[in-house]
Every structure is written in C-alpha cells, then in structure tokens.
Amino acid sequence: MGHPDDARDDTVSTLAHQPSEAAYDHLWAADLRSSIRCSAVLLGLLLGIDWVASSFTLWRGALWATLAVLLFLVLLPPRVAAGEGWLASRGLLRERRVRTDHLVSVRCLNGVGQRLVLRDTFGGRLEIDPRVLIANPPLWHRLDEDARVSATRGSLTCGTSALLRLSQRIDRETALTVFKVSGLE
C-alpha cells in the first residue's frame, strides 16, 4: 500500500499539467516579432547611413547595435497568462502574479498608455494594458469570473466600476468586430 502523500503528489502533478485551464495572450508572438523588426530596421538604417557616409567604424557599429537592443527592450511586450484564480505578466527579468480570486482593488490609470492595476489580499500587484484583455477574450473571461468571486467574498472593495467600464468596452469592441465580420458596418 502506498504512502498517503503519494496520492496527493499525483493529484498535484495532474492539476499542474492541465494546460487547457490557462489562457494566454495570443497576440504576444506577433508583438514580439514586431519589436524585433523595429529594432532590426533601426539598426539597418543607422548602419546604412554610416556606410553611405563612409563614417562606419566598429565603435559606431557597437553604438548602433546598443541602441537597437535598447529599442527592443523598450518595445518588448510582457507575456500575459491567466488561469483559475491567477493572472500573471512575465517581463524580461521578472514575473508578476496576482490572485484574481482574492482581489482587493482594481484601478484604471489613464495617461499616455492606459493601465489596469490589480492588487490582491496577499500584497501582489500587477499592471496590465487593457488592450491585452480586449484582444484576448479567454484572458478577460478568467479575470471577470475570478473578480466576481472576489466581490462575492467581499475582498474586492475598490474597482467594480473600473471592471464594469472595461466590460462595457470589451462588449462594444466585440460587437464592432461581429458587425465588421458579418458586413453590417
């Protein structure tokens, strides 16, 4: 007869290997390719101008390559994923994760780039571009479901209006897309 922890380990490993539960940003790869393309074009232009002007040196080439890498790092999109009870955003150096079934607040920051800031009861904080949620209905569905759980539990004290506005925006964008696809613009 096996040890009781063996059955628990099997259950945990089975749950951990269910990729169907996680939703990912399906536009991330295209955004990554776009970042690479922009950086390569900048590098090509700078090297081409130096070559035509006959002013190319190794030091200047290294400077242009550094500028291209910096542009890539600025444009690199975070990889967003969501599962039951969590939302994560992985950047270049670190991953930020928040428990969406234990949300405390959701705020919408307006500025040059609009951001949605999520905070959970465990101190987790995550900033995400609302356009990622608009473009990826499975991500929005996970967040919306779990935010409702947080509201039911009473932990979501601030942010229901921000989520409602985002929901209305997503509904509007979805309706426009349906109209465009069906030719009813």
KESE-739912 format. One record per residue: residue in one letter; residue number from 1; x, y, z of N, C-alpha, C in turn. Coordinates in nm, 2 decimals. Layout:
+--------+-----+--------+--------+--------+--------+--------+--------+--------+--------+--------+
: residu : num :    n.x :    n.y :    n.z :   ca.x :   ca.y :   ca.z :    c.x :    c.y :    c.z :
+--------+-----+--------+--------+--------+--------+--------+--------+--------+--------+--------+
:      A : NUM :      X :      Y :      Z :      X :      Y :      Z :      X :      Y :      Z :
...
+--------+-----+--------+--------+--------+--------+--------+--------+--------+--------+--------+
***
This chain:
+--------+-----+--------+--------+--------+--------+--------+--------+--------+--------+--------+
: residu : num :    n.x :    n.y :    n.z :   ca.x :   ca.y :   ca.z :    c.x :    c.y :    c.z :
+--------+-----+--------+--------+--------+--------+--------+--------+--------+--------+--------+
:      M :   1 :   0.08 :  -0.12 :   0.00 :   0.00 :   0.00 :   0.00 :   0.09 :   0.12 :   0.00 :
:      G :   2 :   0.05 :   0.22 :  -0.08 :   0.14 :   0.34 :  -0.09 :   0.12 :   0.44 :   0.02 :
:      H :   3 :   0.21 :   0.53 :   0.03 :   0.20 :   0.64 :   0.13 :   0.09 :   0.74 :   0.09 :
:      P :   4 :   0.02 :   0.79 :   0.19 :  -0.09 :   0.89 :   0.16 :  -0.04 :   1.01 :   0.08 :
:      D :   5 :   0.08 :   1.05 :   0.10 :   0.14 :   1.17 :   0.03 :   0.16 :   1.14 :  -0.12 :
:      D :   6 :   0.17 :   1.01 :  -0.16 :   0.19 :   0.97 :  -0.30 :   0.07 :   1.01 :  -0.38 :
:      A :   7 :  -0.05 :   0.98 :  -0.32 :  -0.18 :   1.01 :  -0.39 :  -0.19 :   1.16 :  -0.41 :
:      R :   8 :  -0.15 :   1.24 :  -0.30 :  -0.16 :   1.38 :  -0.31 :  -0.07 :   1.44 :  -0.41 :
:      D :   9 :   0.06 :   1.38 :  -0.42 :   0.15 :   1.43 :  -0.52 :   0.10 :   1.40 :  -0.66 :
:      D :  10 :   0.03 :   1.28 :  -0.68 :  -0.02 :   1.25 :  -0.81 :  -0.13 :   1.35 :  -0.85 :
:      T :  11 :  -0.21 :   1.39 :  -0.75 :  -0.32 :   1.49 :  -0.78 :  -0.26 :   1.62 :  -0.81 :
:      V :  12 :  -0.16 :   1.67 :  -0.74 :  -0.10 :   1.79 :  -0.76 :  -0.03 :   1.80 :  -0.90 :
:      S :  13 :   0.04 :   1.69 :  -0.93 :   0.11 :   1.69 :  -1.06 :   0.00 :   1.69 :  -1.18 :
:      T :  14 :  -0.11 :   1.62 :  -1.16 :  -0.21 :   1.61 :  -1.26 :  -0.27 :   1.75 :  -1.28 :
:      L :  15 :  -0.30 :   1.82 :  -1.17 :  -0.35 :   1.96 :  -1.18 :  -0.25 :   2.05 :  -1.24 :
:      A :  16 :  -0.13 :   2.04 :  -1.21 :  -0.02 :   2.13 :  -1.26 :   0.00 :   2.11 :  -1.41 :
:      H :  17 :  -0.04 :   2.00 :  -1.47 :  -0.01 :   1.97 :  -1.61 :  -0.13 :   1.98 :  -1.69 :
:      Q :  18 :  -0.23 :   2.06 :  -1.66 :  -0.35 :   2.08 :  -1.74 :  -0.34 :   2.21 :  -1.81 :
:      P :  19 :  -0.28 :   2.21 :  -1.93 :  -0.27 :   2.34 :  -2.00 :  -0.40 :   2.40 :  -2.05 :
:      S :  20 :  -0.50 :   2.32 :  -2.05 :  -0.63 :   2.37 :  -2.10 :  -0.69 :   2.48 :  -2.01 :
:      E :  21 :  -0.65 :   2.48 :  -1.88 :  -0.70 :   2.58 :  -1.79 :  -0.64 :   2.71 :  -1.81 :
:      A :  22 :  -0.52 :   2.72 :  -1.86 :  -0.45 :   2.85 :  -1.87 :  -0.49 :   2.92 :  -2.00 :
:      A :  23 :  -0.51 :   3.05 :  -2.00 :  -0.53 :   3.13 :  -2.12 :  -0.41 :   3.22 :  -2.14 :
:      Y :  24 :  -0.37 :   3.24 :  -2.26 :  -0.25 :   3.31 :  -2.29 :  -0.29 :   3.43 :  -2.39 :
:      D :  25 :  -0.20 :   3.53 :  -2.39 :  -0.21 :   3.64 :  -2.49 :  -0.17 :   3.58 :  -2.63 :
:      H :  26 :  -0.27 :   3.56 :  -2.71 :  -0.24 :   3.50 :  -2.84 :  -0.17 :   3.60 :  -2.94 :
:      L :  27 :  -0.17 :   3.73 :  -2.91 :  -0.10 :   3.83 :  -2.99 :   0.04 :   3.86 :  -2.95 :
:      W :  28 :   0.09 :   3.79 :  -2.84 :   0.22 :   3.82 :  -2.79 :   0.33 :   3.79 :  -2.89 :
:      A :  29 :   0.32 :   3.68 :  -2.96 :   0.43 :   3.64 :  -3.06 :   0.43 :   3.74 :  -3.17 :
:      A :  30 :   0.32 :   3.79 :  -3.22 :   0.32 :   3.90 :  -3.32 :   0.38 :   4.03 :  -3.27 :
:      D :  31 :   0.35 :   4.06 :  -3.15 :   0.41 :   4.18 :  -3.09 :   0.56 :   4.17 :  -3.07 :
:      L :  32 :   0.60 :   4.05 :  -3.03 :   0.75 :   4.02 :  -3.02 :   0.82 :   4.03 :  -3.16 :
:      R :  33 :   0.76 :   3.97 :  -3.26 :   0.82 :   3.99 :  -3.39 :   0.82 :   4.13 :  -3.44 :
:      S :  34 :   0.72 :   4.21 :  -3.40 :   0.72 :   4.35 :  -3.44 :   0.83 :   4.43 :  -3.37 :
:      S :  35 :   0.85 :   4.39 :  -3.24 :   0.96 :   4.45 :  -3.17 :   1.10 :   4.42 :  -3.23 :
:      I :  36 :   1.11 :   4.30 :  -3.27 :   1.24 :   4.26 :  -3.33 :   1.26 :   4.33 :  -3.47 :
:      R :  37 :   1.15 :   4.34 :  -3.54 :   1.15 :   4.40 :  -3.67 :   1.19 :   4.55 :  -3.66 :
:      C :  38 :   1.13 :   4.62 :  -3.57 :   1.16 :   4.76 :  -3.55 :   1.30 :   4.78 :  -3.51 :
:      S :  39 :   1.35 :   4.70 :  -3.42 :   1.49 :   4.71 :  -3.38 :   1.59 :   4.68 :  -3.50 :
:      A :  40 :   1.55 :   4.58 :  -3.58 :   1.64 :   4.55 :  -3.69 :   1.64 :   4.66 :  -3.80 :
:      V :  41 :   1.52 :   4.72 :  -3.82 :   1.51 :   4.83 :  -3.91 :   1.59 :   4.95 :  -3.87 :
:      L :  42 :   1.58 :   4.98 :  -3.74 :   1.66 :   5.09 :  -3.69 :   1.81 :   5.06 :  -3.70 :
:      L :  43 :   1.85 :   4.94 :  -3.67 :   1.99 :   4.90 :  -3.68 :   2.04 :   4.91 :  -3.83 :
:      G :  44 :   1.95 :   4.86 :  -3.92 :   1.99 :   4.86 :  -4.06 :   2.00 :   5.00 :  -4.11 :
:      L :  45 :   1.91 :   5.09 :  -4.07 :   1.91 :   5.23 :  -4.12 :   2.04 :   5.30 :  -4.07 :
:      L :  46 :   2.06 :   5.28 :  -3.94 :   2.18 :   5.35 :  -3.89 :   2.31 :   5.30 :  -3.95 :
:      L :  47 :   2.32 :   5.17 :  -3.97 :   2.44 :   5.11 :  -4.03 :   2.45 :   5.15 :  -4.18 :
:      G :  48 :   2.33 :   5.16 :  -4.25 :   2.33 :   5.20 :  -4.39 :   2.37 :   5.34 :  -4.40 :
:      I :  49 :   2.32 :   5.43 :  -4.32 :   2.36 :   5.57 :  -4.32 :   2.51 :   5.59 :  -4.30 :
:      D :  50 :   2.56 :   5.52 :  -4.20 :   2.71 :   5.52 :  -4.18 :   2.79 :   5.47 :  -4.30 :
:      W :  51 :   2.74 :   5.36 :  -4.36 :   2.81 :   5.30 :  -4.47 :   2.81 :   5.40 :  -4.59 :
:      V :  52 :   2.70 :   5.46 :  -4.62 :   2.69 :   5.55 :  -4.73 :   2.77 :   5.68 :  -4.71 :
:      A :  53 :   2.78 :   5.72 :  -4.58 :   2.86 :   5.84 :  -4.55 :   3.00 :   5.81 :  -4.53 :
:      S :  54 :   3.04 :   5.68 :  -4.54 :   3.18 :   5.63 :  -4.52 :   3.23 :   5.67 :  -4.39 :
:      S :  55 :   3.14 :   5.67 :  -4.29 :   3.19 :   5.70 :  -4.15 :   3.17 :   5.58 :  -4.05 :
:      F :  56 :   3.15 :   5.46 :  -4.11 :   3.14 :   5.35 :  -4.03 :   3.27 :   5.30 :  -3.96 :
:      T :  57 :   3.26 :   5.29 :  -3.83 :   3.37 :   5.23 :  -3.75 :   3.31 :   5.12 :  -3.66 :
:      L :  58 :   3.40 :   5.04 :  -3.60 :   3.35 :   4.94 :  -3.51 :   3.28 :   5.00 :  -3.39 :
:      W :  59 :   3.33 :   5.11 :  -3.34 :   3.27 :   5.17 :  -3.22 :   3.13 :   5.23 :  -3.26 :
:      R :  60 :   3.12 :   5.29 :  -3.37 :   2.98 :   5.34 :  -3.41 :   2.89 :   5.22 :  -3.44 :
:      G :  61 :   2.94 :   5.11 :  -3.49 :   2.85 :   4.99 :  -3.51 :   2.81 :   4.94 :  -3.38 :
:      A :  62 :   2.90 :   4.93 :  -3.28 :   2.86 :   4.89 :  -3.15 :   2.76 :   4.98 :  -3.08 :
:      L :  63 :   2.77 :   5.11 :  -3.10 :   2.68 :   5.21 :  -3.05 :   2.54 :   5.19 :  -3.11 :
:      W :  64 :   2.53 :   5.17 :  -3.25 :   2.41 :   5.15 :  -3.31 :   2.34 :   5.02 :  -3.27 :
:      A :  65 :   2.42 :   4.91 :  -3.25 :   2.37 :   4.79 :  -3.20 :   2.31 :   4.80 :  -3.06 :
:      T :  66 :   2.38 :   4.88 :  -2.98 :   2.33 :   4.90 :  -2.84 :   2.20 :   4.98 :  -2.85 :
:      L :  67 :   2.19 :   5.08 :  -2.93 :   2.06 :   5.15 :  -2.95 :   1.95 :   5.06 :  -3.00 :
:      A :  68 :   1.98 :   4.97 :  -3.09 :   1.88 :   4.88 :  -3.14 :   1.83 :   4.78 :  -3.03 :
:      V :  69 :   1.93 :   4.73 :  -2.95 :   1.89 :   4.64 :  -2.84 :   1.81 :   4.72 :  -2.73 :
:      L :  70 :   1.84 :   4.84 :  -2.70 :   1.76 :   4.92 :  -2.61 :   1.62 :   4.95 :  -2.66 :
:      L :  71 :   1.61 :   4.97 :  -2.79 :   1.47 :   4.99 :  -2.85 :   1.40 :   4.86 :  -2.84 :
:      F :  72 :   1.46 :   4.74 :  -2.86 :   1.39 :   4.61 :  -2.85 :   1.35 :   4.60 :  -2.70 :
:      L :  73 :   1.43 :   4.63 :  -2.61 :   1.39 :   4.61 :  -2.47 :   1.27 :   4.70 :  -2.43 :
:      V :  74 :   1.27 :   4.82 :  -2.48 :   1.16 :   4.91 :  -2.46 :   1.03 :   4.86 :  -2.52 :
:      L :  75 :   1.04 :   4.80 :  -2.64 :   0.92 :   4.76 :  -2.71 :   0.88 :   4.61 :  -2.67 :
:      L :  76 :   0.96 :   4.54 :  -2.60 :   0.93 :   4.40 :  -2.57 :   0.80 :   4.39 :  -2.49 :
:      P :  77 :   0.70 :   4.32 :  -2.54 :   0.57 :   4.32 :  -2.46 :   0.58 :   4.21 :  -2.35 :
:      P :  78 :   0.51 :   4.24 :  -2.24 :   0.51 :   4.13 :  -2.14 :   0.42 :   4.02 :  -2.18 :
:      R :  79 :   0.45 :   3.90 :  -2.14 :   0.37 :   3.78 :  -2.17 :   0.27 :   3.76 :  -2.06 :
:      V :  80 :   0.14 :   3.77 :  -2.10 :   0.03 :   3.76 :  -2.01 :  -0.04 :   3.63 :  -2.02 :
:      A :  81 :  -0.06 :   3.57 :  -1.90 :  -0.13 :   3.44 :  -1.89 :  -0.23 :   3.45 :  -1.77 :
:      A :  82 :  -0.34 :   3.37 :  -1.78 :  -0.43 :   3.36 :  -1.67 :  -0.48 :   3.22 :  -1.66 :
:      G :  83 :  -0.51 :   3.18 :  -1.54 :  -0.57 :   3.05 :  -1.50 :  -0.67 :   3.07 :  -1.40 :
:      E :  84 :  -0.72 :   2.97 :  -1.35 :  -0.83 :   2.98 :  -1.24 :  -0.76 :   3.03 :  -1.12 :
:      G :  85 :  -0.80 :   3.16 :  -1.08 :  -0.76 :   3.22 :  -0.96 :  -0.63 :   3.30 :  -0.97 :
:      W :  86 :  -0.57 :   3.32 :  -1.09 :  -0.45 :   3.39 :  -1.10 :  -0.44 :   3.46 :  -1.24 :
:      L :  87 :  -0.36 :   3.57 :  -1.24 :  -0.32 :   3.64 :  -1.36 :  -0.17 :   3.67 :  -1.35 :
:      A :  88 :  -0.10 :   3.65 :  -1.45 :   0.05 :   3.67 :  -1.45 :   0.09 :   3.75 :  -1.57 :
:      S :  89 :   0.20 :   3.83 :  -1.55 :   0.26 :   3.91 :  -1.65 :   0.41 :   3.89 :  -1.64 :
:      R :  90 :   0.47 :   3.83 :  -1.74 :   0.61 :   3.80 :  -1.74 :   0.69 :   3.90 :  -1.83 :
:      G :  91 :   0.77 :   3.98 :  -1.77 :   0.86 :   4.07 :  -1.84 :   0.99 :   4.00 :  -1.87 :
:      L :  92 :   1.09 :   4.09 :  -1.90 :   1.22 :   4.04 :  -1.93 :   1.29 :   3.98 :  -1.81 :
:      L :  93 :   1.28 :   4.04 :  -1.70 :   1.35 :   4.00 :  -1.58 :   1.27 :   3.93 :  -1.47 :
:      R :  94 :   1.14 :   3.96 :  -1.47 :   1.06 :   3.90 :  -1.36 :   0.92 :   3.88 :  -1.40 :
:      E :  95 :   0.85 :   3.80 :  -1.32 :   0.71 :   3.77 :  -1.34 :   0.63 :   3.83 :  -1.23 :
:      R :  96 :   0.53 :   3.89 :  -1.26 :   0.44 :   3.94 :  -1.15 :   0.31 :   3.87 :  -1.16 :
:      R :  97 :   0.26 :   3.83 :  -1.05 :   0.14 :   3.74 :  -1.04 :   0.04 :   3.80 :  -0.93 :
:      V :  98 :  -0.08 :   3.79 :  -0.96 :  -0.18 :   3.83 :  -0.86 :  -0.29 :   3.72 :  -0.86 :
:      R :  99 :  -0.34 :   3.71 :  -0.74 :  -0.45 :   3.61 :  -0.72 :  -0.58 :   3.68 :  -0.75 :
:      T : 100 :  -0.64 :   3.65 :  -0.86 :  -0.76 :   3.72 :  -0.91 :  -0.89 :   3.68 :  -0.83 :
:      D : 101 :  -0.88 :   3.57 :  -0.76 :  -0.99 :   3.53 :  -0.68 :  -0.98 :   3.59 :  -0.54 :
:      H : 102 :  -0.88 :   3.67 :  -0.51 :  -0.86 :   3.74 :  -0.39 :  -0.83 :   3.89 :  -0.41 :
:      L : 103 :  -0.89 :   3.95 :  -0.51 :  -0.86 :   4.09 :  -0.54 :  -0.91 :   4.18 :  -0.43 :
:      V : 104 :  -0.83 :   4.28 :  -0.41 :  -0.87 :   4.39 :  -0.32 :  -0.91 :   4.51 :  -0.39 :
:      S : 105 :  -0.83 :   4.55 :  -0.50 :  -0.87 :   4.67 :  -0.58 :  -0.83 :   4.65 :  -0.72 :
:      V : 106 :  -0.90 :   4.72 :  -0.80 :  -0.88 :   4.73 :  -0.95 :  -0.89 :   4.87 :  -0.98 :
:      R : 107 :  -0.78 :   4.93 :  -1.03 :  -0.78 :   5.07 :  -1.07 :  -0.74 :   5.09 :  -1.22 :
:      C : 108 :  -0.80 :   5.18 :  -1.28 :  -0.76 :   5.22 :  -1.42 :  -0.68 :   5.35 :  -1.42 :
:      L : 109 :  -0.56 :   5.34 :  -1.46 :  -0.47 :   5.46 :  -1.47 :  -0.47 :   5.51 :  -1.61 :
:      N : 110 :  -0.51 :   5.63 :  -1.62 :  -0.51 :   5.70 :  -1.76 :  -0.39 :   5.78 :  -1.77 :
:      G : 111 :  -0.34 :   5.79 :  -1.89 :  -0.22 :   5.86 :  -1.92 :  -0.19 :   5.84 :  -2.07 :
:      V : 112 :  -0.06 :   5.84 :  -2.10 :  -0.02 :   5.81 :  -2.24 :  -0.06 :   5.67 :  -2.27 :
:      G : 113 :  -0.03 :   5.58 :  -2.18 :  -0.08 :   5.44 :  -2.20 :  -0.17 :   5.40 :  -2.09 :
:      Q : 114 :  -0.29 :   5.36 :  -2.12 :  -0.38 :   5.32 :  -2.01 :  -0.34 :   5.19 :  -1.95 :
:      R : 115 :  -0.35 :   5.18 :  -1.82 :  -0.31 :   5.06 :  -1.74 :  -0.41 :   5.02 :  -1.65 :
:      L : 116 :  -0.43 :   4.89 :  -1.63 :  -0.52 :   4.84 :  -1.53 :  -0.43 :   4.78 :  -1.41 :
:      V : 117 :  -0.45 :   4.83 :  -1.29 :  -0.37 :   4.79 :  -1.18 :  -0.45 :   4.71 :  -1.09 :
:      L : 118 :  -0.41 :   4.58 :  -1.07 :  -0.48 :   4.48 :  -0.98 :  -0.39 :   4.46 :  -0.86 :
:      R : 119 :  -0.46 :   4.45 :  -0.75 :  -0.40 :   4.42 :  -0.62 :  -0.48 :   4.31 :  -0.55 :
:      D : 120 :  -0.40 :   4.22 :  -0.49 :  -0.47 :   4.11 :  -0.42 :  -0.45 :   4.12 :  -0.27 :
:      T : 121 :  -0.51 :   4.03 :  -0.19 :  -0.50 :   4.04 :  -0.04 :  -0.36 :   3.99 :   0.01 :
:      F : 122 :  -0.28 :   3.93 :  -0.08 :  -0.15 :   3.88 :  -0.04 :  -0.04 :   3.98 :  -0.07 :
:      G : 123 :  -0.08 :   4.10 :  -0.12 :   0.02 :   4.20 :  -0.15 :   0.07 :   4.20 :  -0.29 :
:      G : 124 :   0.02 :   4.11 :  -0.37 :   0.05 :   4.11 :  -0.51 :   0.00 :   4.23 :  -0.59 :
:      R : 125 :   0.08 :   4.28 :  -0.68 :   0.04 :   4.39 :  -0.76 :   0.07 :   4.36 :  -0.91 :
:      L : 126 :  -0.02 :   4.39 :  -1.00 :   0.01 :   4.37 :  -1.14 :  -0.05 :   4.48 :  -1.22 :
:      E : 127 :   0.03 :   4.53 :  -1.32 :  -0.02 :   4.63 :  -1.41 :  -0.03 :   4.56 :  -1.55 :
:      I : 128 :  -0.14 :   4.59 :  -1.61 :  -0.17 :   4.53 :  -1.74 :  -0.23 :   4.63 :  -1.84 :
:      D : 129 :  -0.20 :   4.62 :  -1.96 :  -0.26 :   4.70 :  -2.06 :  -0.40 :   4.65 :  -2.09 :
:      P : 130 :  -0.51 :   4.73 :  -2.08 :  -0.64 :   4.67 :  -2.10 :  -0.66 :   4.62 :  -2.24 :
:      R : 131 :  -0.58 :   4.67 :  -2.34 :  -0.60 :   4.62 :  -2.48 :  -0.56 :   4.47 :  -2.49 :
:      V : 132 :  -0.48 :   4.42 :  -2.40 :  -0.45 :   4.28 :  -2.40 :  -0.57 :   4.20 :  -2.36 :
:      L : 133 :  -0.65 :   4.25 :  -2.27 :  -0.78 :   4.18 :  -2.23 :  -0.88 :   4.19 :  -2.34 :
:      I : 134 :  -0.89 :   4.31 :  -2.40 :  -0.98 :   4.33 :  -2.51 :  -0.95 :   4.23 :  -2.63 :
:      A : 135 :  -0.82 :   4.22 :  -2.66 :  -0.79 :   4.13 :  -2.77 :  -0.79 :   3.98 :  -2.74 :
:      N : 136 :  -0.80 :   3.95 :  -2.61 :  -0.79 :   3.81 :  -2.57 :  -0.91 :   3.77 :  -2.48 :
:      P : 137 :  -1.03 :   3.74 :  -2.54 :  -1.15 :   3.71 :  -2.46 :  -1.13 :   3.60 :  -2.35 :
:      P : 138 :  -1.05 :   3.50 :  -2.38 :  -1.03 :   3.40 :  -2.27 :  -0.96 :   3.46 :  -2.15 :
:      L : 139 :  -0.86 :   3.55 :  -2.17 :  -0.80 :   3.62 :  -2.05 :  -0.90 :   3.70 :  -1.98 :
:      W : 140 :  -0.98 :   3.78 :  -2.05 :  -1.09 :   3.86 :  -1.99 :  -1.19 :   3.77 :  -1.91 :
:      H : 141 :  -1.22 :   3.66 :  -1.97 :  -1.32 :   3.57 :  -1.91 :  -1.27 :   3.52 :  -1.77 :
:      R : 142 :  -1.14 :   3.48 :  -1.77 :  -1.08 :   3.43 :  -1.64 :  -1.08 :   3.54 :  -1.54 :
:      L : 143 :  -1.04 :   3.66 :  -1.58 :  -1.03 :   3.78 :  -1.49 :  -1.17 :   3.81 :  -1.44 :
:      D : 144 :  -1.27 :   3.82 :  -1.53 :  -1.40 :   3.86 :  -1.49 :  -1.47 :   3.76 :  -1.39 :
:      E : 145 :  -1.45 :   3.63 :  -1.42 :  -1.50 :   3.52 :  -1.34 :  -1.44 :   3.53 :  -1.20 :
:      D : 146 :  -1.31 :   3.55 :  -1.19 :  -1.24 :   3.55 :  -1.06 :  -1.27 :   3.68 :  -0.98 :
:      A : 147 :  -1.29 :   3.79 :  -1.06 :  -1.32 :   3.92 :  -0.99 :  -1.46 :   3.91 :  -0.93 :
:      R : 148 :  -1.55 :   3.83 :  -0.99 :  -1.69 :   3.81 :  -0.93 :  -1.68 :   3.73 :  -0.81 :
:      V : 149 :  -1.58 :   3.63 :  -0.80 :  -1.56 :   3.55 :  -0.68 :  -1.51 :   3.65 :  -0.57 :
:      S : 150 :  -1.41 :   3.73 :  -0.61 :  -1.36 :   3.83 :  -0.51 :  -1.47 :   3.92 :  -0.45 :
:      A : 151 :  -1.56 :   3.97 :  -0.54 :  -1.67 :   4.05 :  -0.50 :  -1.76 :   3.98 :  -0.41 :
:      T : 152 :  -1.79 :   3.85 :  -0.44 :  -1.88 :   3.77 :  -0.36 :  -1.82 :   3.75 :  -0.22 :
:      R : 153 :  -1.69 :   3.73 :  -0.21 :  -1.62 :   3.71 :  -0.09 :  -1.61 :   3.83 :   0.00 :
:      G : 154 :  -1.63 :   3.95 :  -0.07 :  -1.62 :   4.07 :   0.00 :  -1.48 :   4.13 :   0.00 :
:      S : 155 :  -1.38 :   4.07 :  -0.06 :  -1.24 :   4.12 :  -0.06 :  -1.23 :   4.24 :  -0.16 :
:      L : 156 :  -1.30 :   4.24 :  -0.27 :  -1.29 :   4.34 :  -0.37 :  -1.37 :   4.47 :  -0.33 :
:      T : 157 :  -1.29 :   4.56 :  -0.26 :  -1.36 :   4.68 :  -0.21 :  -1.35 :   4.80 :  -0.30 :
:      C : 158 :  -1.26 :   4.80 :  -0.39 :  -1.25 :   4.91 :  -0.48 :  -1.22 :   4.86 :  -0.62 :
:      G : 159 :  -1.30 :   4.90 :  -0.72 :  -1.27 :   4.87 :  -0.85 :  -1.38 :   4.80 :  -0.93 :
:      T : 160 :  -1.49 :   4.78 :  -0.87 :  -1.60 :   4.72 :  -0.95 :  -1.65 :   4.81 :  -1.07 :
:      S : 161 :  -1.64 :   4.94 :  -1.05 :  -1.68 :   5.03 :  -1.16 :  -1.57 :   5.03 :  -1.27 :
:      A : 162 :  -1.44 :   5.02 :  -1.24 :  -1.34 :   5.00 :  -1.34 :  -1.36 :   4.88 :  -1.42 :
:      L : 163 :  -1.40 :   4.77 :  -1.35 :  -1.42 :   4.64 :  -1.42 :  -1.55 :   4.65 :  -1.51 :
:      L : 164 :  -1.65 :   4.72 :  -1.46 :  -1.77 :   4.74 :  -1.54 :  -1.74 :   4.82 :  -1.66 :
:      R : 165 :  -1.66 :   4.93 :  -1.65 :  -1.63 :   5.01 :  -1.77 :  -1.55 :   4.93 :  -1.87 :
:      L : 166 :  -1.45 :   4.84 :  -1.82 :  -1.38 :   4.76 :  -1.91 :  -1.47 :   4.65 :  -1.97 :
:      S : 167 :  -1.56 :   4.60 :  -1.90 :  -1.65 :   4.50 :  -1.96 :  -1.74 :   4.56 :  -2.07 :
:      Q : 168 :  -1.78 :   4.69 :  -2.05 :  -1.86 :   4.76 :  -2.15 :  -1.78 :   4.78 :  -2.27 :
:      R : 169 :  -1.65 :   4.82 :  -2.25 :  -1.56 :   4.85 :  -2.36 :  -1.54 :   4.72 :  -2.44 :
:      I : 170 :  -1.52 :   4.61 :  -2.37 :  -1.49 :   4.48 :  -2.44 :  -1.62 :   4.44 :  -2.52 :
:      D : 171 :  -1.74 :   4.46 :  -2.46 :  -1.86 :   4.43 :  -2.53 :  -1.88 :   4.51 :  -2.65 :
:      R : 172 :  -1.84 :   4.64 :  -2.64 :  -1.85 :   4.73 :  -2.76 :  -1.76 :   4.69 :  -2.87 :
:      E : 173 :  -1.63 :   4.65 :  -2.83 :  -1.53 :   4.61 :  -2.93 :  -1.58 :   4.48 :  -3.00 :
:      T : 174 :  -1.63 :   4.39 :  -2.92 :  -1.68 :   4.26 :  -2.97 :  -1.79 :   4.28 :  -3.07 :
:      A : 175 :  -1.89 :   4.37 :  -3.03 :  -2.00 :   4.39 :  -3.12 :  -1.95 :   4.46 :  -3.25 :
:      L : 176 :  -1.85 :   4.55 :  -3.24 :  -1.80 :   4.61 :  -3.37 :  -1.73 :   4.50 :  -3.45 :
:      T : 177 :  -1.66 :   4.41 :  -3.39 :  -1.59 :   4.31 :  -3.47 :  -1.69 :   4.22 :  -3.53 :
:      V : 178 :  -1.80 :   4.18 :  -3.46 :  -1.90 :   4.10 :  -3.52 :  -1.97 :   4.17 :  -3.64 :
:      F : 179 :  -1.99 :   4.30 :  -3.63 :  -2.05 :   4.37 :  -3.74 :  -1.96 :   4.38 :  -3.86 :
:      K : 180 :  -1.83 :   4.40 :  -3.83 :  -1.73 :   4.41 :  -3.94 :  -1.72 :   4.27 :  -4.02 :
:      V : 181 :  -1.72 :   4.16 :  -3.94 :  -1.70 :   4.03 :  -4.00 :  -1.83 :   3.99 :  -4.08 :
:      S : 182 :  -1.95 :   4.03 :  -4.03 :  -2.07 :   4.00 :  -4.10 :  -2.11 :   4.10 :  -4.21 :
:      G : 183 :  -2.03 :   4.20 :  -4.22 :  -2.05 :   4.30 :  -4.33 :  -2.16 :   4.40 :  -4.30 :
:      L : 184 :  -2.20 :   4.42 :  -4.17 :  -2.31 :   4.51 :  -4.13 :  -2.25 :   4.64 :  -4.07 :
:      E : 185 :  -2.14 :   4.68 :  -4.11 :  -2.08 :   4.80 :  -4.06 :  -2.17 :   4.92 :  -4.06 :
+--------+-----+--------+--------+--------+--------+--------+--------+--------+--------+--------+
***
